[in-house]
């Protein structure tokens, strides 16, 4: 995930970079079937230094997988053509 590299220790912290990292993590989880994932990102500034600790909190939720694919309304097209178009 390229944008999370912008949050590496020693790099400047910006709100847009923090939000991009949060969205990247969210997108990654959703692409793996975690459709209810909740991702929060925040930064806690240090009291005595110009640095901050970044925290990304993830609540995965259940992972979903496809159990079955059905089609309806097909009258002229062969089932094999529809299956091929769906990649199944």
DOVEXMAR-520111 format. One line per field, with one value per residue: x, y negated, z of N, C-alpha, C in turn. Coordinates in nm, 3 decimals. Layout:
n.c1 = [X,...] $
n.c2 = [Y,...] $
n.c3 = [Z,...] $
ca.c1 = [X,...] $
ca.c2 = [Y,...] $
ca.c3 = [Z,...] $
c.c1 = [X,...] $
c.c2 = [Y,...] $
c.c3 = [Z,...] $
//
This chain:
n.c1 = [0.084,0.095,0.038,0.039,0.303,0.376,0.334,0.544,0.783,0.946,0.868,0.683,0.371,0.054,-0.291,-0.432,-0.266,-0.298,-0.570,-0.572,-0.425,-0.600,-0.818,-0.694,-0.639,-0.901,-1.002,-0.837,-0.916,-1.190,-1.162,-1.090,-1.312,-1.419,-1.671,-1.800,-1.611,-1.460,-1.264,-1.054,-0.853,-0.602,-0.405,-0.180,-0.039,0.286,0.365,0.599,0.758,0.797,0.644,0.427,0.220,0.084,-0.221,-0.396,-0.700,-0.873,-1.173,-1.266,-1.503,-1.733,-1.604,-1.700,-1.795,-1.867,-2.138,-2.315,-2.407,-2.671,-2.871,-3.131,-3.405,-3.287,-3.333,-3.251,-2.980,-2.715,-2.653,-2.378,-2.246,-2.320,-2.209,-1.937,-1.900,-1.931,-1.714,-1.716] $
n.c2 = [0.117,-0.187,-0.457,-0.439,-0.431,-0.691,-0.753,-0.669,-0.637,-0.941,-1.083,-1.371,-1.440,-1.455,-1.547,-1.470,-1.253,-1.074,-1.017,-0.900,-0.669,-0.541,-0.495,-0.326,-0.097,-0.026,0.029,0.247,0.447,0.472,0.569,0.823,0.947,0.853,0.694,0.537,0.395,0.167,-0.113,-0.322,-0.610,-0.791,-1.050,-1.106,-1.369,-1.422,-1.546,-1.690,-1.702,-1.761,-1.550,-1.276,-0.999,-0.758,-0.591,-0.320,-0.178,0.124,0.288,0.583,0.735,0.983,1.212,1.242,1.479,1.593,1.801,1.907,1.851,1.737,1.701,1.516,1.479,1.536,1.619,1.655,1.688,1.918,2.107,2.159,1.950,1.728,1.804,1.805,1.533,1.433,1.538,1.785] $
n.c3 = [0.000,-0.110,-0.019,0.260,0.318,0.325,0.583,0.731,0.998,1.078,0.856,0.737,0.896,0.765,0.743,0.505,0.419,0.629,0.606,0.349,0.402,0.581,0.410,0.223,0.379,0.445,0.187,0.116,0.303,0.232,-0.029,0.025,0.119,0.358,0.414,0.601,0.735,0.963,0.979,1.153,1.186,1.352,1.512,1.773,1.921,2.061,2.387,2.444,2.220,1.864,1.734,1.644,1.732,1.525,1.493,1.370,1.376,1.347,1.286,1.186,1.128,0.995,0.751,0.416,0.169,-0.162,-0.198,-0.386,-0.727,-0.911,-1.205,-1.361,-1.588,-1.827,-2.157,-2.420,-2.426,-2.383,-2.083,-2.036,-2.163,-2.013,-1.768,-1.836,-1.888,-1.634,-1.515,-1.393] $
ca.c1 = [0.000,0.189,0.015,0.074,0.446,0.387,0.322,0.660,0.851,1.037,0.807,0.585,0.235,-0.051,-0.425,-0.464,-0.192,-0.362,-0.697,-0.540,-0.386,-0.722,-0.894,-0.620,-0.663,-1.042,-1.013,-0.772,-1.004,-1.310,-1.126,-1.073,-1.440,-1.462,-1.756,-1.847,-1.493,-1.457,-1.125,-1.037,-0.713,-0.583,-0.268,-0.166,0.085,0.363,0.359,0.724,0.835,0.714,0.617,0.297,0.202,-0.031,-0.289,-0.501,-0.779,-0.950,-1.273,-1.285,-1.636,-1.727,-1.558,-1.804,-1.755,-1.980,-2.183,-2.381,-2.447,-2.781,-2.916,-3.274,-3.448,-3.215,-3.420,-3.187,-2.837,-2.680,-2.596,-2.232,-2.200,-2.338,-2.107,-1.806,-1.897,-1.916,-1.587,-1.740] $
ca.c2 = [0.000,-0.297,-0.579,-0.422,-0.459,-0.833,-0.763,-0.603,-0.720,-1.043,-1.160,-1.469,-1.391,-1.543,-1.489,-1.394,-1.126,-0.988,-0.971,-0.806,-0.542,-0.479,-0.445,-0.212,0.019,0.009,0.089,0.377,0.542,0.496,0.652,0.960,1.000,0.795,0.586,0.455,0.345,0.028,-0.154,-0.457,-0.651,-0.913,-1.081,-1.162,-1.446,-1.413,-1.670,-1.764,-1.694,-1.784,-1.421,-1.220,-0.855,-0.728,-0.466,-0.276,-0.076,0.202,0.386,0.655,0.787,1.115,1.223,1.302,1.545,1.626,1.940,1.951,1.748,1.780,1.600,1.524,1.403,1.578,1.696,1.682,1.712,2.045,2.091,2.159,1.816,1.642,1.847,1.759,1.387,1.407,1.595,1.903] $
ca.c3 = [0.000,-0.130,0.058,0.400,0.329,0.358,0.727,0.792,1.098,1.027,0.748,0.785,0.913,0.714,0.753,0.383,0.416,0.727,0.547,0.240,0.464,0.632,0.295,0.166,0.465,0.425,0.053,0.121,0.373,0.151,-0.144,0.074,0.164,0.485,0.366,0.713,0.806,1.009,0.996,1.206,1.194,1.429,1.551,1.907,1.930,2.184,2.465,2.453,2.096,1.745,1.671,1.677,1.714,1.440,1.529,1.279,1.444,1.249,1.329,1.060,1.101,0.933,0.611,0.333,0.045,-0.248,-0.185,-0.508,-0.822,-0.996,-1.300,-1.391,-1.704,-1.947,-2.246,-2.548,-2.412,-2.318,-1.949,-2.039,-2.204,-1.895,-1.669,-1.883,-1.871,-1.490,-1.469,-1.308] $
c.c1 = [0.088,0.163,0.046,0.222,0.470,0.376,0.437,0.723,0.951,0.980,0.707,0.445,0.137,-0.185,-0.462,-0.391,-0.254,-0.493,-0.673,-0.502,-0.509,-0.805,-0.826,-0.644,-0.806,-1.060,-0.952,-0.861,-1.128,-1.280,-1.106,-1.199,-1.489,-1.547,-1.809,-1.730,-1.512,-1.312,-1.123,-0.889,-0.704,-0.436,-0.271,-0.034,0.154,0.360,0.484,0.809,0.742,0.691,0.478,0.301,0.074,-0.088,-0.398,-0.572,-0.872,-1.046,-1.314,-1.430,-1.623,-1.675,-1.667,-1.741,-1.880,-2.014,-2.238,-2.412,-2.558,-2.816,-3.063,-3.303,-3.379,-3.308,-3.350,-3.041,-2.811,-2.622,-2.444,-2.175,-2.210,-2.231,-1.970,-1.793,-1.879,-1.785,-1.606,-1.746] $
c.c2 = [-0.123,-0.416,-0.561,-0.444,-0.605,-0.855,-0.696,-0.696,-0.816,-1.126,-1.260,-1.407,-1.496,-1.471,-1.415,-1.260,-1.027,-0.932,-0.875,-0.670,-0.469,-0.420,-0.325,-0.085,0.067,0.083,0.230,0.481,0.574,0.585,0.798,1.015,0.947,0.671,0.494,0.395,0.199,-0.006,-0.299,-0.487,-0.782,-0.931,-1.148,-1.237,-1.423,-1.548,-1.755,-1.763,-1.717,-1.654,-1.375,-1.069,-0.833,-0.594,-0.440,-0.160,-0.009,0.296,0.460,0.689,0.923,1.108,1.295,1.363,1.579,1.773,1.991,1.831,1.806,1.667,1.622,1.442,1.441,1.663,1.734,1.721,1.841,2.020,2.086,2.023,1.719,1.676,1.798,1.608,1.350,1.463,1.712,2.030] $
c.c3 = [0.000,-0.038,0.205,0.422,0.361,0.508,0.799,0.895,1.033,0.914,0.806,0.791,0.860,0.727,0.624,0.376,0.514,0.672,0.431,0.296,0.517,0.518,0.230,0.248,0.448,0.292,0.050,0.188,0.291,0.031,-0.104,0.140,0.298,0.455,0.476,0.792,0.846,1.040,1.044,1.214,1.270,1.464,1.688,1.915,2.064,2.254,2.451,2.327,1.977,1.666,1.714,1.655,1.634,1.482,1.426,1.345,1.344,1.322,1.201,1.031,1.033,0.789,0.532,0.208,-0.034,-0.231,-0.318,-0.596,-0.908,-1.091,-1.326,-1.516,-1.834,-2.032,-2.377,-2.536,-2.336,-2.179,-1.948,-2.078,-2.086,-1.790,-1.709,-1.862,-1.723,-1.435,-1.375,-1.388] $
//
